[in-house]
């Protein structure tokens, strides 16, 4: 059985600390892993709906919004994250 943390997220689903530490130092590979880890959430939040020419509702990912969210994550990790002892 997976052990859960206070956040309720199983430990094996968290990003490893060395990846986070490398991402804070602006390591491109680590930042890619951070973005990959949150891709499901980014895509969910950037999903929009519109009517097509036949009046059917279509779901799509707003690529501009997705890029903006990815930029904000990178900016937050490289400029604001602090590892507490």
C-alpha positions as CSV (number, residue, x, y, z in Angstrom):
1,X,0.0,0.0,0.0
2,X,1.3,3.5,-0.9
3,X,2.2,5.7,2.0
4,X,0.5,9.1,1.9
5,X,1.9,12.3,3.0
6,X,0.1,15.2,4.7
7,X,-0.8,16.5,1.2
8,X,-2.5,13.2,0.4
9,X,-0.1,12.6,-2.5
10,X,1.6,9.3,-2.4
11,X,5.4,9.7,-2.0
12,X,6.2,7.8,-5.2
13,X,4.2,10.4,-7.2
14,X,6.2,13.4,-6.0
15,X,9.1,14.9,-7.9
16,X,12.4,13.7,-6.4
17,X,14.2,16.3,-4.3
18,X,17.3,16.2,-6.5
19,X,15.2,17.1,-9.5
20,X,13.6,20.0,-7.7
21,X,17.1,21.2,-6.5
22,X,18.4,21.0,-10.0
23,X,15.4,22.9,-11.4
24,X,15.9,25.7,-8.9
25,X,19.4,26.0,-10.3
26,X,17.9,26.4,-13.8
27,X,18.9,23.0,-15.0
28,X,17.1,22.6,-18.3
29,X,16.6,18.8,-18.0
30,X,15.2,19.1,-14.5
31,X,12.9,21.9,-15.6
32,X,11.6,19.7,-18.4
33,X,10.9,17.0,-15.8
34,X,9.0,19.5,-13.6
35,X,6.9,20.6,-16.7
36,X,6.3,16.9,-17.6
37,X,5.2,16.2,-14.0
38,X,2.6,19.0,-14.2
39,X,1.6,18.5,-17.8
40,X,-1.8,16.9,-17.0
41,X,-2.7,19.9,-14.8
42,X,-1.5,22.5,-17.4
43,X,-3.5,20.8,-20.2
44,X,-6.6,20.6,-18.0
45,X,-6.4,24.3,-17.0
46,X,-5.7,25.4,-20.6
47,X,-8.6,23.4,-22.1
48,X,-11.3,25.5,-23.7
49,X,-14.5,24.9,-25.5
50,X,-15.8,26.4,-28.7
51,X,-18.6,25.9,-31.2
52,X,-17.5,24.7,-34.7
53,X,-19.1,25.7,-37.9
54,X,-21.8,23.0,-37.6
55,X,-22.6,24.2,-34.0
56,X,-21.0,21.2,-32.3
57,X,-19.1,21.9,-29.1
58,X,-15.4,21.2,-29.5
59,X,-12.7,20.9,-26.8
60,X,-9.2,22.2,-27.5
61,X,-6.1,23.2,-25.6
62,X,-5.4,26.9,-25.8
63,X,-1.7,26.7,-26.7
64,X,-1.0,30.4,-25.8
65,X,-2.5,29.8,-22.3
66,X,-0.5,26.6,-22.0
67,X,2.7,28.3,-22.9
68,X,2.0,31.1,-20.4
69,X,1.4,28.6,-17.6
70,X,4.6,26.7,-18.4
71,X,6.5,30.0,-18.4
72,X,5.0,30.9,-15.0
73,X,6.0,27.5,-13.5
74,X,9.6,27.9,-14.8
75,X,9.7,31.4,-13.4
76,X,8.4,30.3,-10.0
77,X,10.7,27.4,-9.7
78,X,13.9,29.3,-10.7
79,X,13.1,32.6,-8.8
80,X,10.8,31.8,-5.9
81,X,11.3,28.2,-4.7
82,X,13.2,27.8,-1.5
83,X,14.0,24.4,0.0
84,X,13.3,24.4,3.8
85,X,15.6,22.3,6.0
